[in-house]
Structures are given as C-alpha cells and as structure tokens.
Amino acid sequence: MSIRVLHFADLHMGEYPGPTVAGENSRLKDIEKMLYHIANEAQVGMYDLVVFAGDAFKTRRPSYREILTVANGLAHVAPRVPVVAISGNHDTPNDGSEGAWDVIAAMNIPGLTVRTRPAADVIHTKSGPVQVFSLPYFTKSTLLQKEEYRDLTLEQINKLLGEKAMDIVRHFAGQRDPRMPSILMAHLSVTGAELSNGQNIFMGAEPVLSAVELEALGFDYVALGHIHKFQQLSPRVAYSGNPERIDFGEADEDKGYLSVELEPGQVPVLEFHKTPARKFVTVEVDLETPEDLERFYDDLSATYSDGSFLLLPDTTGAMVRVKYRAPDDVAKMVNHQEIIRRLHTAGAHYVAGIQAEVERSNRARDEEVTEAMSVRDALLKYLDKNNIPDDGLSSLAQELLQEVAM
C-alpha cells in the first residue's frame, strides 16, 4: 500500500514590514496566498494526507485575524484531504498556557488533527491508514519548574531536552506497525541541517537530535519543521523549508513544499515543489562620481536590458533593499526618497531599506597636514579641524615623543 503525502512547515503567518494594501498588511496576504496555494495543490495533486510540521504563526500570541486565516486555510483542505498539524516554537507560549493551536483545535474542523503534545495517531486516508507520530516543539519552562534542574546551564538544559525528545522518538518507534506507512513529524533541529544563512546549527544553543539515529529507527519518513531551508538530510529525513520568504537571508532559496510517496518498509520518493513566493532583491552599486549617481537613477527606472549601465536586477514585484558605496562628497548628493520613488515606479513591491557605505576622504586633511610640520603642530591642526578640545593631549604627546627620543 502506497500513499502520497504533502509535507510543509514554517508558514509564520503574521505582519511583516511591507506596504498596506486595501487596509491590510501585504506580507500577511502573501503568506495567506501560500497557504491557499498549498491547500489547492493538496486537492488537485491527488494527495492522501497533509502534514504541517509546525510554526503556523510569527508570534506566540497571534491576532484573531491571523488565527482565523490559518484555520480557514486548513478548513479549505482538511475535509477532503486529512491534515495533521503540530505546534512549533513560534506557536508555543513560554508559560505553558493554551495557544493559538488550542483555539484552532477547539473549532473541530473536520479532517484536521492538531497536536501540541507528543502523540501517536492512525489517520484514515482514501488509500488506507497511516501512522503519524507527532513531536511538537516543547519549551524549557516545564523543565525549569523542577528544583533539580534550576541550576543547569542553558547548554545542559538543551542537552537534557534533546535526550528526552529522543526517548519519546524511540518509544514511538516501538509502537510502529510495519504493515502501514509510518511518519514521524517533529519541529526541532537535527544534526547536519544548514540554516538559511549557510551556517550549521550551533550545538548547545537548542536541543539537537541525531539525523543518523532518526534514519535508523525505522520510520518510513521523518517530516521536519523549524529550519527554513529545504534539505534532505538522509533518504528518510527531510526539512520542507518554508513556503514564503521571510527576510533577505532567504533571498536566494527556492521556497515550497515536499511531495512524498510512501510505502511500508521502502525508501520514500521525495519531490520538491516550488511556490510562487515573493522575490527579495538586493541592489548593490558603487557610486564613484556624480555621473555614476545620475546613471544609477536612470537605471532604477530602466527596463533592465543589456544596454543598462549597471545591469540592475529586476525588482518588479519584489521586496527590495539598496546598498551603495560612495565617497563622502557623492554620498551627500544621494537622495534616498528619489531612489524609493524610482523603484516604486519600476514596479518594486516595497523598499525595505537603503544602506550607505561612505568612504571618508582624507585629502583635505592631507593638504593641511604636511611633512614639514612638527608632530605637535600636526596634532593641533587635526584637533582643530575635527572640533576636538586639546585637554592636554598635545602636551602629553610632546612628553611621549621626548621619552621615545631619549
């Protein structure tokens, strides 16, 4: 018996820097669009099951608008294709109180199973039953309430949490029925995972489980959430990544979800599907002269043909940031509002920031401070030019020079 599973994670529904369109934050609408894109794909793609591996929300206390958006998106698919969802670190209140997922669970959406605690479920799909073992993110608060753990360091606490998580996973492995497909869904860090900025998980900063051990425990597939970059860590262990870009650190990554063909005891067949996520574009330029600046202005409004001076990237519909390097005399001429205006005219969705790297000129000082000057006179000239009070600095410098000369 084989089944077809759609695996996604890290939706992070919420408001982010961006324009307001028709009274709503456009970035929230972007994420809502991705949720419905996945919900539609689950139906037209003939999937048997959807697994949502945590972090539905940006914050632990999302707005009612955000909760209803996620609930409505899942209700769009769950009655037709069963959905199992777990809470992630962004979804889980630090104090152990009920969170947004508890509210959604109370809505009793047909076909939706929500787990905020470790659980084992048999989900009945149109192609047969599937075992889904859920390991949601759990906070350190429960552990810290116990007297024997209060003096532990953060690294020791995370190591202990990792060990407890693996104990739960091993217990799940012992409950597997080899006659039906089995999925372990977890929201956590796994060894070998790479973050969106290209760095590896920092051991000790949070609980980290072994990818090798997860692979060896016998689950047909391990569906992970928490890391925003799609990656298959072993034949049966994978992060789907997130379906919508969150920041510029994810600019160069494809975003999407995974389709997984599962059969008991067989290596799963994985395929990554890209979503139409909004682009994040960084425009970087060197502005050495006023003429460079004028050509840059022109290029911001150009159609990005090969005749363009700086061959700027296409910013149409994109979240954009600008980084420019310029000597201080040219930097004083740069009009940030003009850059923003031209980018918007060219079709940019939003200008997230403009960063300047100014090259300070030493020519004026060099013309005044000559080799013919004494060190003391040169120091006085420098202090005067930069409006720095002497406060005995020149006398101290003279005494140091005398000591060096002795």
Wavefront OBJ file of the C-alpha trace (Angstrom):
o trace
v 0.000 0.000 0.000
v 1.479 3.364 -1.032
v 0.243 6.799 -0.084
v 1.013 10.303 -1.301
v 1.854 12.885 1.381
v 2.239 16.666 1.158
v 4.727 17.949 3.741
v 5.068 21.656 4.549
v 6.104 23.758 7.552
v 7.024 27.186 8.919
v 4.222 29.274 7.478
v 4.839 32.085 10.012
v 1.531 33.848 9.443
v 1.791 37.440 10.625
v 2.519 41.015 9.713
v 5.972 41.942 8.411
v 7.471 45.193 7.080
v 5.688 45.974 3.852
v 3.009 48.171 2.339
v -0.609 48.276 3.420
v -2.918 47.303 0.566
v -6.688 47.775 0.928
v -6.192 48.233 4.658
v -4.222 45.023 5.165
v -0.540 44.232 5.575
v 0.525 42.917 2.179
v 3.071 40.486 3.592
v 0.388 38.784 5.678
v -1.615 38.465 2.462
v 1.444 36.916 0.757
v 1.583 34.182 3.405
v -2.171 33.643 3.245
v -1.809 33.216 -0.522
v 0.835 30.499 0.016
v -1.387 28.645 2.480
v -4.240 28.516 -0.028
v -1.803 27.588 -2.797
v -0.752 24.537 -0.770
v -4.356 23.730 0.161
v -5.318 23.747 -3.520
v -2.262 21.708 -4.524
v -3.175 19.079 -1.929
v -6.511 18.580 -3.651
v -5.604 18.786 -7.324
v -2.411 16.780 -6.717
v -4.362 13.759 -5.527
v -2.660 13.665 -2.118
v -3.815 11.290 0.606
v -2.503 13.241 3.577
v -1.086 16.664 4.502
v 1.407 17.034 7.364
v 2.118 20.523 8.699
v 5.318 20.411 10.758
v 4.836 23.464 12.952
v 5.189 27.248 13.182
v 1.896 28.373 11.717
v 2.375 31.817 13.249
v 5.008 34.520 13.520
v 4.399 35.110 17.234
v 3.225 33.048 20.203
v 0.225 35.345 20.634
v -1.110 35.934 17.109
v -4.100 38.149 16.391
v -7.592 36.739 15.904
v -7.267 37.699 12.247
v -4.152 35.524 11.922
v -5.711 32.583 13.778
v -8.809 32.684 11.588
v -6.703 32.914 8.432
v -4.806 29.727 9.302
v -7.984 27.954 10.438
v -9.844 28.873 7.250
v -6.930 27.790 5.070
v -6.765 24.377 6.735
v -10.552 24.055 6.629
v -10.284 24.587 2.882
v -8.435 21.269 2.513
v -8.912 19.080 5.627
v -12.437 17.787 4.892
v -11.158 16.482 1.538
v -7.547 15.582 2.411
v -6.799 14.839 6.102
v -4.339 17.235 7.772
v -2.156 16.587 10.818
v -0.560 19.729 12.292
v 1.824 20.231 15.196
v 2.869 23.336 17.115
v 6.317 24.862 16.645
v 8.472 27.136 18.773
v 6.711 30.259 17.449
v 3.324 28.695 18.216
v 4.039 27.611 21.792
v 3.534 30.025 24.727
v 6.550 30.063 27.042
v 4.418 29.757 30.160
v 2.766 26.510 29.083
v -0.664 28.108 28.695
v -3.011 27.426 25.796
v -2.026 28.939 22.474
v -3.405 29.570 19.008
v -3.318 25.891 18.014
v -5.527 25.057 21.014
v -8.042 27.599 19.724
v -7.983 26.021 16.251
v -8.320 22.524 17.719
v -11.423 23.669 19.602
v -13.034 24.612 16.280
v -13.339 20.894 15.457
v -12.561 21.333 11.774
v -13.447 18.058 10.000
v -10.351 16.135 8.928
v -7.918 18.268 10.963
v -5.826 16.712 13.753
v -3.870 19.200 15.905
v -1.138 18.065 18.296
v 0.533 20.365 20.825
v 1.849 17.417 22.866
v 3.600 14.210 21.735
v 1.012 11.838 20.286
v 0.546 8.771 18.096
v -2.368 8.694 15.655
v -3.677 6.424 12.948
v -5.059 8.628 10.189
v -7.502 7.055 7.770
v -6.987 8.233 4.188
v -8.595 7.272 0.903
v -5.618 4.984 0.239
v -5.591 3.362 3.664
v -4.416 4.033 7.240
v -1.202 5.899 8.075
v 0.587 6.103 11.410
v 1.602 9.664 12.292
v 3.797 10.194 15.358
v 3.854 13.852 16.424
v 6.667 15.545 18.330
v 5.733 19.236 18.665
v 8.184 21.806 19.977
v 8.285 21.893 23.759
v 9.557 24.753 25.899
v 12.126 24.712 28.662
v 9.609 26.110 31.174
v 8.317 22.726 32.360
v 11.848 21.511 32.991
v 12.881 24.693 34.796
v 9.983 24.385 37.213
v 11.663 21.321 38.728
v 14.076 22.103 41.525
v 16.774 19.645 40.396
v 17.133 21.378 37.014
v 17.186 25.041 38.049
v 20.968 25.335 38.368
v 21.730 23.814 34.963
v 23.341 25.920 32.244
v 21.446 26.604 29.021
v 23.658 24.113 27.184
v 22.964 21.442 29.815
v 19.221 22.098 29.645
v 19.194 21.794 25.857
v 21.210 18.584 26.013
v 18.731 17.158 28.528
v 15.751 18.230 26.380
v 17.337 16.560 23.373
v 17.779 13.339 25.316
v 14.148 13.411 26.478
v 12.989 14.083 22.909
v 14.948 11.077 21.663
v 13.406 8.940 24.415
v 9.978 9.891 23.076
v 11.023 9.136 19.499
v 12.394 5.721 20.481
v 9.123 4.979 22.271
v 7.241 5.928 19.103
v 9.483 3.641 17.062
v 8.493 0.751 19.286
v 4.816 1.423 18.525
v 5.171 1.246 14.755
v 3.003 -1.188 12.863
v 5.146 -2.359 9.913
v 2.025 -3.168 7.909
v 1.156 0.505 7.378
v 3.200 3.588 6.401
v 4.669 5.481 9.357
v 5.592 9.155 9.626
v 7.440 10.901 12.433
v 6.655 14.626 12.320
v 8.802 16.885 14.510
v 9.617 20.570 14.945
v 13.246 20.785 16.046
v 16.866 20.903 14.939
v 18.700 17.899 13.543
v 22.424 17.384 13.099
v 23.731 18.346 9.688
v 20.952 20.844 8.974
v 22.002 24.097 7.334
v 20.372 27.413 8.128
v 19.300 29.941 5.529
v 22.459 31.995 6.129
v 24.616 28.987 5.248
v 25.690 28.242 8.816
v 25.198 24.938 10.582
v 23.084 24.522 13.702
v 25.038 25.746 16.731
v 25.346 22.801 19.085
v 24.224 23.711 22.598
v 22.050 26.661 21.565
v 18.951 24.440 21.376
v 18.075 20.728 21.533
v 19.542 18.891 18.545
v 18.645 15.334 17.518
v 20.791 12.939 15.522
v 19.812 12.571 11.855
v 21.619 9.211 11.779
v 19.572 7.830 14.660
v 16.298 9.181 13.248
v 17.067 7.437 9.954
v 17.850 4.179 11.724
v 14.709 3.972 13.881
v 12.585 2.568 11.101
v 10.056 5.303 10.362
v 9.188 5.356 6.682
v 9.552 9.144 6.659
v 10.629 11.877 9.106
v 8.904 15.185 8.256
v 10.720 18.092 9.876
v 9.937 21.725 10.529
v 11.929 24.576 12.124
v 14.703 25.138 9.556
v 13.564 27.345 6.660
v 15.768 25.794 4.010
v 14.647 22.716 2.084
v 17.120 19.881 2.625
v 17.092 16.127 2.635
v 19.421 15.010 5.412
v 19.155 11.294 4.621
v 16.899 9.086 2.482
v 14.058 9.276 5.036
v 14.704 12.576 6.857
v 13.917 15.991 5.349
v 13.023 19.599 6.041
v 10.471 21.040 3.615
v 11.594 24.607 4.276
v 9.021 27.400 4.345
v 6.595 28.224 1.515
v 7.094 32.016 1.627
v 10.282 34.043 2.121
v 10.511 35.811 5.456
v 13.597 38.014 5.060
v 16.608 38.786 2.864
v 18.581 35.900 4.356
v 16.291 33.620 2.338
v 16.517 35.629 -0.899
v 18.470 33.032 -2.895
v 16.492 29.988 -1.743
v 13.633 28.339 -3.566
v 10.572 28.082 -1.339
v 7.941 25.376 -1.416
v 6.734 22.047 -0.082
v 7.501 18.346 -0.490
v 5.531 15.539 -2.052
v 6.397 12.166 -0.549
v 5.469 8.771 -1.967
v 5.374 6.299 0.934
v 5.199 2.544 1.080
v 5.847 0.496 4.250
v 9.476 -0.562 4.519
v 10.518 1.215 1.316
v 12.713 4.279 0.823
v 10.347 7.222 0.188
v 10.352 9.140 -3.079
v 10.636 12.879 -2.446
v 9.991 15.751 -4.825
v 10.350 19.447 -4.014
v 7.690 21.770 -5.447
v 8.403 25.492 -5.669
v 5.764 28.002 -4.607
v 5.341 31.456 -6.211
v 6.961 33.173 -3.234
v 7.641 36.889 -3.385
v 11.146 37.850 -4.502
v 13.657 39.536 -2.198
v 16.191 41.553 -4.202
v 19.296 43.443 -3.087
v 20.562 46.191 -5.399
v 24.282 46.879 -4.836
v 26.152 49.674 -6.615
v 29.385 51.668 -6.482
v 28.860 55.391 -6.988
v 32.285 56.913 -7.506
v 31.215 60.107 -9.280
v 28.103 62.312 -9.628
v 27.740 60.873 -13.151
v 27.521 57.373 -11.656
v 24.721 58.596 -9.415
v 22.740 60.050 -12.316
v 23.140 56.870 -14.355
v 22.051 54.877 -11.296
v 18.872 56.943 -11.041
v 18.212 56.287 -14.723
v 18.824 52.560 -14.339
v 16.354 52.303 -11.463
v 13.641 53.252 -13.930
v 15.066 51.257 -16.846
v 13.654 48.073 -18.361
v 16.785 46.063 -17.447
v 18.005 45.441 -20.967
v 21.632 44.613 -21.785
v 22.173 48.278 -22.556
v 21.535 49.214 -18.944
v 24.547 50.865 -17.290
v 24.752 48.758 -14.155
v 22.570 45.828 -15.248
v 20.487 46.064 -12.099
v 18.409 43.050 -11.062
v 14.716 43.020 -11.894
v 12.869 44.467 -8.901
v 9.358 44.107 -10.307
v 7.038 42.908 -7.542
v 9.955 42.420 -5.149
v 10.884 43.345 -1.619
v 13.961 45.498 -2.282
v 16.893 46.818 -0.326
v 19.617 49.057 -1.723
v 23.277 49.055 -0.732
v 25.588 51.666 -2.209
v 29.237 52.575 -1.721
v 30.330 56.150 -2.368
v 32.931 58.717 -1.342
v 31.559 61.216 1.117
v 31.157 64.013 -1.431
v 28.985 61.812 -3.673
v 27.146 60.241 -0.721
v 25.941 63.725 0.287
v 24.246 64.001 -3.099
v 22.291 60.737 -2.845
v 18.545 61.297 -2.441
v 17.002 58.273 -0.734
v 13.472 59.429 -1.455
v 14.306 59.640 -5.151
v 15.644 56.070 -5.096
v 12.442 54.868 -3.425
v 10.265 56.795 -5.884
v 12.034 55.353 -8.914
v 11.955 51.795 -7.542
v 8.231 52.043 -6.960
v 7.749 53.487 -10.450
v 9.650 50.491 -11.824
v 7.267 48.119 -10.017
v 9.012 47.257 -6.730
v 6.577 46.000 -4.103
v 8.354 47.617 -1.154
v 11.707 49.244 -0.375
v 12.826 47.682 2.887
v 15.887 49.863 3.396
v 18.751 51.841 1.913
v 22.231 51.304 3.351
v 25.188 53.550 2.629
v 28.854 52.661 2.919
v 30.609 56.012 2.859
v 34.300 56.242 2.016
v 35.668 59.124 4.068
v 38.145 61.327 2.235
v 41.447 62.277 3.865
v 42.531 64.644 1.103
v 41.512 67.851 2.863
v 43.459 66.906 5.963
v 46.445 65.780 3.929
v 46.617 69.185 2.230
v 46.776 70.910 5.587
v 48.980 68.474 7.488
v 52.358 68.428 5.773
v 55.620 66.651 6.405
v 57.174 69.997 7.314
v 55.011 70.258 10.408
v 56.124 69.046 13.795
v 54.123 66.198 15.293
v 52.710 68.572 17.901
v 51.588 71.131 15.292
v 50.052 68.398 13.137
v 48.133 67.089 16.140
v 46.880 70.597 16.983
v 45.749 71.059 13.364
v 43.888 67.740 13.461
v 42.177 68.574 16.771
v 41.130 71.974 15.481
v 39.805 70.622 12.169
v 37.656 67.999 13.944
v 36.499 70.301 16.769
v 38.198 68.158 19.417
v 39.322 70.006 22.602
v 43.021 69.768 23.361
v 42.553 68.965 27.071
v 46.319 68.449 27.427
v 46.602 65.959 24.562
v 49.303 67.982 22.770
v 51.380 68.286 25.951
v 51.045 64.562 26.612
v 52.087 63.825 23.035
v 55.135 66.066 23.434
v 56.163 64.243 26.639
v 55.789 60.830 24.939
v 57.917 61.993 21.995
v 60.620 63.199 24.362
v 60.658 59.844 26.158
v 60.902 57.967 22.847
v 63.778 60.191 21.752
v 65.798 59.531 24.947
l 1 2 3 4 5 6 7 8 9 10 11 12 13 14 15 16 17 18 19 20 21 22 23 24 25 26 27 28 29 30 31 32 33 34 35 36 37 38 39 40 41 42 43 44 45 46 47 48 49 50 51 52 53 54 55 56 57 58 59 60 61 62 63 64 65 66 67 68 69 70 71 72 73 74 75 76 77 78 79 80 81 82 83 84 85 86 87 88 89 90 91 92 93 94 95 96 97 98 99 100 101 102 103 104 105 106 107 108 109 110 111 112 113 114 115 116 117 118 119 120 121 122 123 124 125 126 127 128 129 130 131 132 133 134 135 136 137 138 139 140 141 142 143 144 145 146 147 148 149 150 151 152 153 154 155 156 157 158 159 160 161 162 163 164 165 166 167 168 169 170 171 172 173 174 175 176 177 178 179 180 181 182 183 184 185 186 187 188 189 190 191 192 193 194 195 196 197 198 199 200 201 202 203 204 205 206 207 208 209 210 211 212 213 214 215 216 217 218 219 220 221 222 223 224 225 226 227 228 229 230 231 232 233 234 235 236 237 238 239 240 241 242 243 244 245 246 247 248 249 250 251 252 253 254 255 256 257 258 259 260 261 262 263 264 265 266 267 268 269 270 271 272 273 274 275 276 277 278 279 280 281 282 283 284 285 286 287 288 289 290 291 292 293 294 295 296 297 298 299 300 301 302 303 304 305 306 307 308 309 310 311 312 313 314 315 316 317 318 319 320 321 322 323 324 325 326 327 328 329 330 331 332 333 334 335 336 337 338 339 340 341 342 343 344 345 346 347 348 349 350 351 352 353 354 355 356 357 358 359 360 361 362 363 364 365 366 367 368 369 370 371 372 373 374 375 376 377 378 379 380 381 382 383 384 385 386 387 388 389 390 391 392 393 394 395 396 397 398 399 400 401 402 403 404 405 406
